[in-house]
């Protein structure tokens, strides 16, 4: 889970100072990162996720956990001699915000414990239109019902505003309540009380389109109507006479809210949509689909060589793909180069080679963006290219010659990593960055891409930890966290060594990639 007179005193002090100035301890302490290998906590929904790369522990709690009073039952550190400096993990911890934990062996390292807890909250009444708006920050609930209802006799079908151990006073479940004015309830949990204000209002419309999120071959339709009725959507190309009913299997219904994923649309086309509830229809709403934009030089056929430096674009052309070659050629040769070994025997593919270059490991890589500069022996990159469309998949071809890990960063436990198979990775992300994201590999000033960062709208990846001797097709489906946010940048990264940012991987690992294509439909 440790009597002299003033003269002699002055002489001794002077002698000590002299010795201090002459004798230096030039023996460096080894850089060995202490790692958490296990942690036990009650009320977890799944096993702890311990990431020694980012030094982060993620704990996913159920609703019965009090995040302000978490007790860690046990933990293990590796290697032997590692210790927690602060805080005291034997005491109750407040994990309502990420908690930094300082761990030391020869130097201090900061780990972060992050708690995740999703409280399911809901409120619904009879004949409700749409979904309730529940704000856990302001502790307010708003629901809508059709005009003309008796607001003093509203039937509450279900309500839950706290965790599974919470008690609500008064209990409104199944009650008929006077909502002519806001109703206040108190939720008690873990000795703390929270007051919620609940408002039920009359809606002037019985069916509405909440919004339309138009992509390229896909559109997301959001509607609201009275629960229990035949609710749905119709659509058509603008100017056509006939409406097409959205198939029921494309629609998800949640009480008075309903959402449709409309697929197989044409790009750059104007459509109209209307929501329906029984025999009532909204006025048509118009939307325009996006473009089928592809990745420049996604075939990797365009290259030019400037001395030792290979560039994945035509001479005189506009760079789109970046590599680590500018860093590699300062002490050696380019390690991302064209190859005629392609899936279909024509054109070029990109060959990404991980290798030791003089004294440092360099991962073969390619990314959308620019290699900005070299600081010492470390690279500074600008990740991402401007992009505003919303693809659904990245497809392509790859082959991989996997070598055992031979180079290990001093931040890692060498015994745990050395000799394990290297890992190739290809990933894609859509973000709403204001500018390209700067990547810095220098350990003391490191900044890397985080797929869980709030600016990431969608993400997907494939990775291979074994040799793939012949080209195979791969497909990455983007997982969107929001259908409404519009991206400003696209990031596509391929590397022969997944942990190359940490100068860790197998000397001789080679990833070949070709024919990257974006899909826009499901």
ChimeraX attribute file (.defattr): number of C-alpha atoms within 10 A of each C-alpha:
attribute: neighborCount
match mode: 1-to-1
recipient: residues
	/A:1	12
	/A:2	0
	/A:3	4
	/A:4	8
	/A:5	7
	/A:6	9
	/A:7	9
	/A:8	10
	/A:9	12
	/A:10	12
	/A:11	11
	/A:12	13
	/A:13	12
	/A:14	12
	/A:15	12
	/A:16	12
	/A:17	11
	/A:18	11
	/A:19	11
	/A:20	10
	/A:21	9
	/A:22	8
	/A:23	8
	/A:24	8
	/A:25	5
	/A:26	6
	/A:27	6
	/A:28	7
	/A:29	9
	/A:30	11
	/A:31	15
	/A:32	21
	/A:33	24
	/A:34	28
	/A:35	26
	/A:36	20
	/A:37	13
	/A:38	16
	/A:39	18
	/A:40	15
	/A:41	15
	/A:42	13
	/A:43	15
	/A:44	18
	/A:45	13
	/A:46	10
	/A:47	14
	/A:48	17
	/A:49	15
	/A:50	18
	/A:51	15
	/A:52	17
	/A:53	11
	/A:54	12
	/A:55	17
	/A:56	21
	/A:57	21
	/A:58	16
	/A:59	23
	/A:60	19
	/A:61	22
	/A:62	18
	/A:63	19
	/A:64	18
	/A:65	18
	/A:66	19
	/A:67	19
	/A:68	13
	/A:69	14
	/A:70	19
	/A:71	18
	/A:72	15
	/A:73	13
	/A:74	12
	/A:75	14
	/A:76	15
	/A:77	17
	/A:78	16
	/A:79	15
	/A:80	9
	/A:81	10
	/A:82	21
	/A:83	18
	/A:84	18
	/A:85	15
	/A:86	12
	/A:87	13
	/A:88	10
	/A:89	17
	/A:90	12
	/A:91	12
	/A:92	13
	/A:93	16
	/A:94	15
	/A:95	19
	/A:96	15
	/A:97	12
	/A:98	15
	/A:99	18
	/A:100	16
	/A:101	20
	/A:102	16
	/A:103	22
	/A:104	19
	/A:105	21
	/A:106	15
	/A:107	14
	/A:108	18
	/A:109	19
	/A:110	18
	/A:111	20
	/A:112	16
	/A:113	18
	/A:114	17
	/A:115	20
	/A:116	18
	/A:117	18
	/A:118	10
	/A:119	16
	/A:120	11
	/A:121	13
	/A:122	15
	/A:123	20
	/A:124	24
	/A:125	25
	/A:126	17
	/A:127	20
	/A:128	29
	/A:129	27
	/A:130	25
	/A:131	23
	/A:132	21
	/A:133	15
	/A:134	18
	/A:135	13
	/A:136	13
	/A:137	6
	/A:138	10
	/A:139	13
	/A:140	17
	/A:141	20
	/A:142	17
	/A:143	20
	/A:144	25
	/A:145	26
	/A:146	18
	/A:147	13
	/A:148	9
	/A:149	12
	/A:150	13
	/A:151	17
	/A:152	12
	/A:153	13
	/A:154	20
	/A:155	20
	/A:156	17
	/A:157	16
	/A:158	14
	/A:159	16
	/A:160	19
	/A:161	24
	/A:162	20
	/A:163	20
	/A:164	14
	/A:165	12
	/A:166	18
	/A:167	16
	/A:168	20
	/A:169	11
	/A:170	12
	/A:171	13
	/A:172	17
	/A:173	17
	/A:174	12
	/A:175	15
	/A:176	15
	/A:177	16
	/A:178	15
	/A:179	17
	/A:180	14
	/A:181	12
	/A:182	15
	/A:183	15
	/A:184	13
	/A:185	16
	/A:186	17
	/A:187	19
	/A:188	17
	/A:189	17
	/A:190	13
	/A:191	6
	/A:192	8
	/A:193	13
	/A:194	13
	/A:195	15
	/A:196	21
	/A:197	14
	/A:198	20
	/A:199	18
	/A:200	22
	/A:201	18
	/A:202	17
	/A:203	16
	/A:204	11
	/A:205	14
	/A:206	21
	/A:207	26
	/A:208	21
	/A:209	22
	/A:210	14
	/A:211	14
	/A:212	19
	/A:213	18
	/A:214	21
	/A:215	29
	/A:216	25
	/A:217	24
	/A:218	23
	/A:219	23
	/A:220	17
	/A:221	23
	/A:222	22
	/A:223	27
	/A:224	29
	/A:225	32
	/A:226	24
	/A:227	23
	/A:228	16
	/A:229	14
	/A:230	12
	/A:231	25
	/A:232	29
	/A:233	26
	/A:234	17
	/A:235	20
	/A:236	18
	/A:237	19
	/A:238	15
	/A:239	9
	/A:240	10
	/A:241	7
	/A:242	10
	/A:243	14
	/A:244	11
	/A:245	15
	/A:246	18
	/A:247	13
	/A:248	12
	/A:249	8
	/A:250	12
	/A:251	19
	/A:252	14
	/A:253	16
	/A:254	13
	/A:255	21
	/A:256	24
	/A:257	23
	/A:258	23
	/A:259	22
	/A:260	21
	/A:261	17
	/A:262	21
	/A:263	17
	/A:264	12
	/A:265	18
	/A:266	18
	/A:267	16
	/A:268	14
	/A:269	15
	/A:270	15
	/A:271	21
	/A:272	18
	/A:273	24
	/A:274	22
	/A:275	27
	/A:276	24
	/A:277	21
	/A:278	13
	/A:279	8
	/A:280	13
	/A:281	18
	/A:282	17
	/A:283	12
	/A:284	16
	/A:285	14
	/A:286	15
	/A:287	18
	/A:288	19
	/A:289	20
	/A:290	22
	/A:291	18
	/A:292	17
	/A:293	16
	/A:294	13
	/A:295	18
	/A:296	16
	/A:297	18
	/A:298	18
	/A:299	17
	/A:300	21
	/A:301	19
	/A:302	19
	/A:303	17
	/A:304	16
	/A:305	14
	/A:306	8
	/A:307	9
	/A:308	14
	/A:309	19
	/A:310	20
	/A:311	22
	/A:312	24
	/A:313	20
	/A:314	14
	/A:315	13
	/A:316	7
	/A:317	11
	/A:318	10
	/A:319	16
	/A:320	17
	/A:321	24
	/A:322	24
	/A:323	28
	/A:324	25
	/A:325	23
	/A:326	22
	/A:327	24
	/A:328	27
	/A:329	16
	/A:330	14
	/A:331	13
	/A:332	15
	/A:333	17
	/A:334	24
	/A:335	26
	/A:336	29
	/A:337	25
	/A:338	23
	/A:339	16
	/A:340	14
	/A:341	17
	/A:342	22
	/A:343	21
	/A:344	10
	/A:345	9
	/A:346	10
	/A:347	16
	/A:348	22
	/A:349	25
	/A:350	26
	/A:351	28
	/A:352	30
	/A:353	25
	/A:354	28
	/A:355	23
	/A:356	19
	/A:357	18
	/A:358	10
	/A:359	8
	/A:360	15
	/A:361	23
	/A:362	29
	/A:363	33
	/A:364	30
	/A:365	29
	/A:366	25
	/A:367	24
	/A:368	25
	/A:369	24
	/A:370	21
	/A:371	21
	/A:372	17
	/A:373	15
	/A:374	18
	/A:375	12
	/A:376	8
	/A:377	13
	/A:378	18
	/A:379	19
	/A:380	20
	/A:381	23
	/A:382	19
	/A:383	25
	/A:384	27
	/A:385	22
	/A:386	19
	/A:387	17
	/A:388	18
	/A:389	22
	/A:390	29
	/A:391	25
	/A:392	21
	/A:393	19
	/A:394	22
	/A:395	15
	/A:396	19
	/A:397	19
	/A:398	24
	/A:399	22
	/A:400	24
	/A:401	20
	/A:402	25
	/A:403	23
	/A:404	19
	/A:405	21
	/A:406	20
	/A:407	22
	/A:408	22
	/A:409	20
	/A:410	15
	/A:411	18
	/A:412	19
	/A:413	18
	/A:414	15
	/A:415	9
	/A:416	9
	/A:417	18
	/A:418	18
	/A:419	16
	/A:420	15
	/A:421	20
	/A:422	29
	/A:423	26
	/A:424	30
	/A:425	18
	/A:426	24
	/A:427	19
	/A:428	22
	/A:429	21
	/A:430	30
	/A:431	26
	/A:432	19
	/A:433	16
	/A:434	10
	/A:435	13
	/A:436	21
	/A:437	19
	/A:438	17
	/A:439	19
	/A:440	21
	/A:441	20
	/A:442	17
	/A:443	13
	/A:444	7
	/A:445	8
	/A:446	13
	/A:447	15
	/A:448	15
	/A:449	13
	/A:450	10
	/A:451	17
	/A:452	10
	/A:453	9
	/A:454	11
	/A:455	14
	/A:456	22
	/A:457	25
	/A:458	24
	/A:459	21
	/A:460	20
	/A:461	18
	/A:462	14
	/A:463	15
	/A:464	19
	/A:465	18
	/A:466	15
	/A:467	18
	/A:468	14
	/A:469	11
	/A:470	13
	/A:471	18
	/A:472	13
	/A:473	13
	/A:474	13
	/A:475	17
	/A:476	19
	/A:477	19
	/A:478	20
	/A:479	15
	/A:480	17
	/A:481	12
	/A:482	11
	/A:483	16
	/A:484	14
	/A:485	15
	/A:486	17
	/A:487	20
	/A:488	19
	/A:489	24
	/A:490	25
	/A:491	21
	/A:492	23
	/A:493	20
	/A:494	24
	/A:495	30
	/A:496	35
	/A:497	36
	/A:498	22
	/A:499	19
	/A:500	24
	/A:501	23
	/A:502	23
	/A:503	21
	/A:504	26
	/A:505	35
	/A:506	31
	/A:507	22
	/A:508	22
	/A:509	26
	/A:510	27
	/A:511	29
	/A:512	27
	/A:513	31
	/A:514	26
	/A:515	20
	/A:516	20
	/A:517	19
	/A:518	20
	/A:519	19
	/A:520	23
	/A:521	18
	/A:522	13
